[in-house]
Amino acid sequence: MKRQKIRIGETIITLLAEEKYFSIAEEEIKTQRRFLEDYIRRDPLFRIMLKPYPVRPGAPDIVQRMAEASSRVGVGPMAAVAGAIAECALRKIIEAGAIQAIVDNGGDIAMSISSPVTVGIYAGEKGAGNLGLRFRPQRGVIGVCTSSATVGPSLSFGRADAATVIAGDVALADAAATALGNAIRNKDRKSIKEEMDSLLVEGIQGMMAIIEDTIGLCGDLPEIVKVHVDHRLITKG
């Protein structure tokens, strides 16, 4: 696989795949952004709502998927946008024949893997560092999405340095990561566990939360390993 950075508007993606799939992924991202932007022009509240929001009949598939995923965990639909776009791009290149590919949309990752892959979790300078999730090859799409109150530009109402969710539905993983990040406001292990348990809806495989030196785990997680997170490889503007 080769590494390519794709930037279209606010979407900044790192793609790991065979080079022949780069243009396919880029065109799919443009297409899905156009569907989304056209819908927002007709229904501007979709972009700003911070709680579940019903969409209009006939809304594009990506809009419906974002609304459905966000409603399941109690956040606004735009909380699922990065994961939804990443999954659309991944599925398009899988259709084109890709056996292994990773689409990282600013820390919200969609991947299909035929060999082991380790995803590093960056929790900033104060958070527990050097941790990664080691995924074994498996069929289907894997979503690994992370929200943070201290790293990056995303809006969060909590204090988590990293709130990571794993799910086969990448839009759901993205929305749930936002919800988990919002919910974690202190280092109390009991409250962290309660918040995680409340978000463990059907379809979510596992969760990890990091706030300073405290780590919370929930569900069925892959092997947690020590890694060196290379800051140069973090997808950012």
C-alpha positions in Angstrom: 0.0 0.0 0.0 1.0 3.6 -0.5 0.0 6.7 1.5 -1.8 9.6 0.0 -3.3 12.8 1.5 -6.5 14.0 0.1 -7.9 17.4 1.0 -11.3 18.5 -0.3 -12.8 21.5 1.6 -12.9 20.7 5.3 -12.3 17.0 4.6 -8.7 16.0 5.1 -8.0 12.3 4.6 -5.0 10.0 4.7 -5.6 7.1 2.4 -3.5 3.9 2.5 -4.2 1.7 -0.5 -2.8 0.7 -3.8 -2.1 3.8 -5.9 -4.7 2.8 -8.5 -7.5 3.4 -6.0 -6.5 7.0 -5.1 -8.5 8.7 -7.8 -11.6 6.5 -7.1 -11.5 7.5 -3.4 -11.1 11.1 -4.2 -14.1 11.1 -6.6 -16.3 9.4 -4.1 -15.4 11.9 -1.4 -16.3 14.7 -3.8 -19.6 13.0 -4.7 -20.6 12.4 -1.1 -19.7 15.9 0.0 -21.8 17.3 -2.9 -24.8 15.2 -1.7 -24.3 16.5 1.8 -23.8 20.1 0.9 -26.8 20.1 -1.4 -29.0 18.7 1.4 -27.7 21.2 3.9 -28.6 24.1 1.6 -32.2 22.8 1.7 -32.2 22.0 5.4 -29.6 24.2 7.2 -30.6 23.0 10.7 -29.1 19.6 9.8 -25.6 21.2 10.1 -26.0 22.9 13.4 -28.2 20.6 15.5 -26.4 19.1 18.6 -29.1 16.5 19.2 -30.9 13.9 17.1 -32.6 15.4 14.1 -35.1 13.8 11.7 -34.2 14.3 8.0 -36.6 15.0 5.2 -38.1 12.3 3.0 -35.8 11.4 0.1 -32.6 12.7 1.8 -29.4 11.2 0.3 -28.2 7.9 1.7 -25.2 9.6 3.5 -27.6 12.0 5.3 -29.9 9.2 6.4 -27.0 7.2 7.7 -25.6 10.1 9.7 -29.1 10.9 11.1 -29.7 7.2 12.1 -26.3 6.7 13.7 -26.4 10.0 15.7 -29.9 9.3 16.9 -28.8 6.0 18.4 -26.4 7.7 20.8 -28.1 11.1 21.3 -25.9 13.5 19.4 -26.4 15.7 16.3 -26.0 14.3 12.8 -22.8 16.1 12.0 -21.1 14.1 14.7 -21.1 11.2 12.2 -19.9 13.1 9.1 -16.3 12.1 9.1 -17.0 8.5 9.7 -19.7 8.4 7.1 -17.5 9.9 4.4 -14.6 7.6 5.3 -16.8 4.6 5.0 -18.2 5.7 1.7 -14.7 6.1 0.2 -13.6 2.8 1.6 -16.6 0.9 0.2 -16.1 2.5 -3.2 -12.5 1.2 -3.5 -13.5 -2.2 -2.2 -16.1 -2.4 -5.0 -13.2 -1.5 -7.4 -11.2 -4.5 -6.1 -9.1 -3.3 -3.2 -8.3 -6.1 -0.7 -6.8 -4.0 2.0 -7.3 -0.2 2.5 -7.4 2.3 5.3 -9.2 5.7 5.1 -8.3 8.0 8.0 -10.6 11.1 8.0 -9.0 13.2 10.8 -8.9 10.4 13.3 -12.1 8.7 12.2 -10.9 5.5 10.4 -12.6 3.1 8.1 -10.6 0.1 7.1 -10.7 -3.3 5.5 -7.7 -5.4 6.3 -6.2 -8.7 5.1 -3.1 -8.5 7.4 -2.7 -7.3 11.0 -2.9 -3.5 11.6 -2.1 -1.5 14.7 -4.0 1.8 15.2 -2.2 4.2 17.5 -4.4 6.3 19.9 -3.0 9.8 20.3 -4.2 11.4 23.6 -2.0 14.5 23.6 0.9 15.4 25.9 -1.0 14.9 29.2 -3.0 11.8 28.3 -1.7 8.3 28.7 0.4 7.8 25.6 2.0 5.1 23.5 -1.1 2.9 23.2 -2.4 1.2 20.2 -5.1 -1.3 19.2 -3.9 -4.4 17.3 -6.4 -5.6 14.8 -6.3 -9.1 13.2 -7.5 -9.6 9.7 -11.2 -9.9 9.5 -14.0 -9.7 6.9 -16.0 -6.5 6.4 -15.5 -2.9 7.4 -13.9 -1.9 10.7 -14.6 1.6 12.1 -12.2 3.1 14.6 -13.2 6.6 15.6 -11.7 8.9 18.2 -13.0 12.2 19.7 -11.0 14.5 22.0 -11.6 17.6 24.1 -7.9 18.4 24.2 -6.5 17.4 20.7 -7.7 18.8 17.4 -10.5 21.2 16.5 -13.6 19.1 17.2 -16.3 20.4 19.5 -16.5 18.4 22.7 -18.4 19.1 26.0 -16.3 16.7 28.0 -12.7 16.4 29.2 -11.5 13.2 27.5 -8.1 13.3 25.9 -9.2 10.4 23.7 -12.6 8.6 23.4 -12.3 5.8 20.9 -15.2 3.6 19.6 -15.0 0.5 17.4 -17.9 -0.5 15.2 -18.6 -2.0 11.8 -20.8 1.0 11.0 -18.3 3.8 10.8 -20.9 6.6 11.1 -22.1 5.0 14.3 -18.5 4.7 15.7 -18.0 8.4 14.9 -21.2 9.5 16.6 -20.6 7.3 19.6 -17.0 8.6 20.0 -18.4 12.1 20.1 -21.1 11.1 22.7 -18.5 9.3 24.8 -16.1 12.3 24.7 -19.0 14.6 25.7 -19.9 12.3 28.6 -16.5 11.9 30.2 -16.0 14.9 32.5 -13.8 13.6 35.3 -11.4 10.8 36.1 -13.8 8.8 38.3 -13.6 5.2 37.0 -17.1 4.3 38.1 -18.6 7.2 36.2 -16.5 6.4 33.2 -17.8 2.8 33.2 -21.4 3.9 33.6 -21.1 6.3 30.7 -19.5 3.6 28.5 -22.2 1.0 29.5 -24.9 3.4 28.5 -23.5 3.9 25.0 -22.8 0.2 24.3 -25.7 0.0 21.8 -26.1 -2.8 19.3 -23.4 -2.6 16.7 -20.7 -1.1 18.9 -17.9 -3.6 19.6 -15.8 -1.8 22.1 -14.7 1.5 23.6 -11.6 3.0 25.1 -11.5 6.3 27.0 -8.4 8.2 28.2 -8.4 11.2 30.5 -5.0 12.1 31.8 -3.6 9.0 33.5 -6.9 7.2 33.7 -8.0 4.6 31.1 -11.5 3.1 30.7 -12.3 0.0 28.7 -15.6 -1.5 27.6 -16.9 -4.2 25.3 -14.9 -6.5 23.0 -11.6 -4.7 22.2 -8.7 -6.0 20.2 -5.3 -6.5 21.8 -4.0 -3.2 23.4 -0.3 -2.8 22.7 2.5 -0.3 23.3 3.3 1.7 20.3 5.3 4.8 19.2 2.8 7.3 17.7 4.6 9.2 15.0 3.1 12.7 15.0 4.0 13.2 11.4 1.5 10.5 10.4 -1.5 12.1 12.2 -4.1 13.3 9.7 -4.5 17.0 10.3 -4.7 20.3 8.4 
